[in-house]
């Protein structure tokens, strides 16, 4: 695979200038500086697929085309209440094995980018596999609304064992569920 142009890459020989070609390789460079990038053929990536990798100062990590790590943060909830942080991505709710759980979404305005019509999303999963008995209630922050089966809800519920829902802000005051 040859890519015609990469704008965020640093190169080991420090002499390469755009435009340039990037060729996949199966071995990590042996000499690297922090933030150096190479295209791995999938031999060393988490997914086993070709991907860019960046040297973080002590080891190589997979990154996406935006230059950010492709690893997703998993937050384990083992309490009856939890307020989702904007730094969370995947929320695994173990506490349903013990009792019902209430999660509160962050304010949609804190994750909504109106300039690009983009936002963060959150996956909430019943990892305790007991939401049928001990429901997971996901509530809005402030006056936000949640659009699930009907519009304008203040909360929604996971009530299926092992169930999961994705939440995505679609404005500064609305969430959709899918």
C-alpha positions in Angstrom: 0.0 0.0 0.0 1.4 3.4 -1.0 -0.1 6.6 0.4 0.5 9.7 -1.6 0.7 12.2 1.3 0.9 12.3 5.1 1.0 15.7 6.8 1.6 14.8 10.4 4.5 12.3 10.1 8.0 12.8 11.4 10.6 10.6 9.8 13.7 8.9 11.2 16.1 10.2 8.6 14.7 13.8 9.2 15.4 14.7 5.5 12.1 13.6 3.9 9.8 16.4 2.7 6.3 16.2 1.3 5.1 15.0 -1.1 6.5 11.5 -0.5 5.4 7.8 -0.5 4.9 5.7 2.6 5.6 2.0 2.3 4.4 -0.6 4.8 7.0 -2.5 6.8 6.8 -5.5 9.1 9.4 -4.4 11.7 9.4 -1.5 14.1 12.2 1.0 13.5 15.1 0.3 15.9 16.1 3.9 16.4 13.2 6.3 17.1 12.5 9.7 18.5 9.2 10.6 20.4 6.4 11.1 17.9 8.1 9.4 15.0 5.5 7.5 12.8 5.7 4.5 10.5 3.2 2.4 8.6 3.0 -1.1 9.9 1.8 -3.9 7.6 -0.3 -5.4 10.4 2.4 -7.6 11.9 2.7 -5.4 15.1 -0.7 -3.8 15.3 -3.5 -4.6 17.8 -6.0 -5.2 15.0 -3.6 -7.2 12.8 -4.4 -4.8 10.0 -2.1 -2.2 8.4 -2.0 1.0 10.5 0.2 3.9 11.4 2.2 3.5 14.6 3.8 6.3 16.7 6.7 6.1 19.1 5.5 7.6 22.4 9.0 7.9 23.9 9.2 4.4 25.3 7.2 2.1 22.9 5.3 2.0 19.7 1.5 2.5 19.7 -1.2 2.2 17.1 -2.7 5.5 16.0 -5.5 6.6 13.7 -5.3 8.8 10.6 -5.9 11.8 12.9 -2.7 11.0 14.8 -4.5 9.9 18.0 -4.2 6.5 19.7 -6.7 3.9 18.4 -7.0 2.4 21.9 -10.4 3.1 23.5 -10.7 3.9 27.2 -12.9 1.5 29.1 -14.5 2.7 32.3 -15.7 0.0 34.7 -18.7 1.2 36.8 -19.1 -0.8 40.1 -21.2 1.7 42.0 -24.9 2.6 42.0 -24.3 6.0 40.4 -21.7 7.4 38.0 -21.4 10.6 36.0 -20.0 9.9 32.6 -16.9 12.0 31.9 -16.0 13.5 28.5 -12.8 11.4 28.6 -14.8 8.2 28.8 -15.6 6.2 25.7 -16.8 2.7 26.7 -18.7 2.3 30.0 -18.8 -1.3 31.3 -21.4 -1.5 34.0 -20.5 -4.4 36.4 -22.7 -3.2 39.3 -25.9 -4.7 37.8 -24.8 -8.0 39.4 -25.5 -6.2 42.8 -28.1 -3.5 42.2 -29.7 -1.0 39.8 -27.4 1.7 38.4 -28.0 5.3 37.3 -25.6 6.9 34.9 -25.6 10.6 34.0 -24.5 11.8 30.6 -22.2 14.8 30.4 -23.9 18.0 29.1 -24.2 17.6 25.3 -22.8 21.1 24.9 -19.4 19.8 26.4 -19.0 17.2 23.6 -20.7 18.9 20.6 -18.6 20.7 18.0 -21.0 23.0 16.2 -18.3 24.1 13.7 -17.9 20.6 12.3 -21.2 19.1 13.3 -19.4 16.4 15.3 -19.4 15.0 18.8 -18.1 12.3 21.1 -20.1 9.2 21.5 -20.4 6.7 24.4 -21.1 3.0 24.5 -22.8 1.8 27.6 -22.7 -2.0 28.2 -24.2 -4.2 30.9 -21.1 -6.2 31.7 -22.7 -7.4 34.9 -25.2 -9.2 32.6 -28.1 -8.6 35.0 -29.8 -5.5 33.7 -33.1 -7.3 33.3 -33.3 -7.5 37.1 -31.2 -4.4 38.0 -31.8 -1.8 35.3 -29.3 0.7 34.1 -30.9 4.2 33.8 -29.1 6.7 31.7 -30.1 10.3 32.6 -29.5 13.6 30.9 -27.5 16.4 32.3 -29.3 19.7 32.9 -32.1 20.3 30.3 -30.7 18.1 27.6 -33.1 15.8 25.8 -32.6 12.1 24.8 -34.1 10.9 21.6 -34.7 7.1 21.9 -38.0 5.5 21.0 -39.6 8.9 21.4 -38.3 12.4 21.3 -37.7 14.6 24.4 -37.0 12.0 27.0 -35.1 12.9 30.2 -33.7 9.3 30.5 -33.6 5.9 29.0 -33.1 2.4 30.3 -31.1 -0.7 29.5 -33.2 -3.6 30.8 -31.9 -6.5 28.9 -29.2 -8.8 30.3 -25.9 -7.9 28.5 -27.6 -5.0 26.7 -25.8 -2.0 25.3 -26.6 1.4 23.9 -24.6 4.1 22.0 -25.2 7.7 22.8 -24.2 10.5 20.4 -24.8 14.2 20.9 -26.4 15.7 17.8 -26.6 19.3 19.1 -25.6 21.3 22.2 -28.7 20.0 23.9 -29.7 16.7 22.3 -28.6 13.1 22.5 -29.6 10.2 20.2 -29.5 6.6 21.2 -28.7 3.8 18.8 
